[in-house]
Amino acid sequence: MSEQDIKNRIVETLLNDRVTGSNKVSIDTLLNHAVRDSEQGQARRLLKDEMLPKSEGSIQQVGGGARENVQLADIEGATRYVHRNGGDVPWKLKQKYIED
């Protein structure tokens, strides 16, 4: 799986679970649902080193200190990110945010 495929899977998982607003998920739980065990190390590195610092895919870290919780800052931005990068956008979100 390429790095972009892993990033897409992370954002897709957050979109499918509607992790935004008052909802949040730990990085461990997110990675358990998004990628295979063999890809979790690479996925964690991509998430922490690239996606979170750049708010790539509209992902933001919530909480402070040792808490490792994340959520989507913007559903529309995340949907467009997945669409532009060749990922699978959930059907309802594609209907609402993506104009073909």
C-alpha positions as CSV (number, residue, x, y, z in Angstrom):
1,M,0.0,0.0,0.0
2,S,1.4,3.4,-1.0
3,E,1.8,6.3,1.5
4,Q,-1.1,8.1,-0.2
5,D,-3.3,5.0,0.1
6,I,-2.6,4.8,3.8
7,K,-3.4,8.5,4.2
8,N,-6.7,8.1,2.3
9,R,-7.6,5.1,4.5
10,I,-7.1,7.2,7.6
11,V,-9.3,10.0,6.4
12,E,-11.9,7.6,5.0
13,T,-12.2,5.9,8.3
14,L,-12.7,9.2,10.1
15,L,-15.3,10.2,7.5
16,N,-17.2,6.9,7.7
17,D,-17.3,7.1,11.5
18,R,-18.2,10.9,11.5
19,V,-15.4,11.7,13.9
20,T,-15.9,15.5,14.1
21,G,-17.3,18.1,16.5
22,S,-17.5,16.6,20.0
23,N,-16.5,13.1,18.7
24,K,-12.9,12.1,18.8
25,V,-10.9,8.8,18.5
26,S,-7.6,7.7,19.8
27,I,-4.8,7.2,17.3
28,D,-4.5,3.6,18.2
29,T,-8.2,2.9,17.7
30,L,-8.1,4.8,14.4
31,L,-5.2,2.9,13.1
32,N,-6.7,-0.5,14.2
33,H,-9.8,0.3,12.1
34,A,-8.0,1.9,9.1
35,V,-5.0,-0.3,8.2
36,R,-3.6,-3.8,8.6
37,D,-1.4,-4.6,11.6
38,S,1.7,-4.7,9.3
39,E,1.0,-1.1,8.1
40,Q,0.3,0.5,11.5
41,G,3.9,1.7,12.1
42,Q,4.0,3.4,8.8
43,A,0.5,4.8,9.2
44,R,1.4,6.2,12.7
45,R,4.5,7.9,11.3
46,L,2.5,9.4,8.4
47,L,-0.2,10.6,10.7
48,K,2.1,12.2,13.3
49,D,4.9,13.5,11.1
50,E,3.0,14.7,8.0
51,M,-0.8,14.8,8.4
52,L,-1.2,16.4,11.8
53,P,1.4,19.1,11.5
54,K,0.0,20.2,8.1
55,S,-3.7,19.5,8.9
56,E,-3.6,17.3,5.8
57,G,-7.0,15.8,5.2
58,S,-8.5,18.2,7.8
59,I,-7.2,16.1,10.6
60,Q,-6.5,17.8,13.9
61,Q,-5.3,16.6,17.3
62,V,-7.5,17.2,20.3
63,G,-6.7,17.1,23.9
64,G,-3.3,17.8,25.4
65,G,-0.4,16.2,27.0
66,A,-0.1,12.5,26.5
67,R,-3.6,12.2,25.0
68,E,-3.5,11.1,21.4
69,N,-6.9,11.8,20.1
70,V,-7.8,13.1,16.7
71,Q,-10.8,14.3,14.8
72,L,-11.8,15.9,11.5
73,A,-11.8,19.7,11.6
74,D,-13.9,19.9,8.4
75,I,-16.0,17.2,6.8
76,E,-16.1,19.0,3.4
77,G,-12.4,19.5,3.3
78,A,-11.7,15.9,4.2
79,T,-14.2,14.7,1.6
80,R,-12.5,16.8,-1.1
81,Y,-9.0,15.6,0.1
82,V,-10.0,12.0,-0.3
83,H,-11.7,12.6,-3.7
84,R,-8.7,14.6,-5.1
85,N,-6.3,11.8,-4.0
86,G,-8.2,8.9,-5.5
87,G,-9.8,7.5,-2.3
88,D,-13.3,6.1,-1.7
89,V,-15.6,8.9,-0.6
90,P,-18.7,7.7,1.2
91,W,-21.7,7.9,-1.1
92,K,-23.8,10.4,0.9
93,L,-20.8,12.7,1.3
94,K,-20.0,12.5,-2.4
95,Q,-23.5,13.5,-3.3
96,K,-23.4,16.5,-0.9
97,Y,-19.9,17.9,-1.4
98,I,-18.4,16.6,-4.7
99,E,-19.7,18.1,-7.9
100,D,-18.8,15.8,-10.8
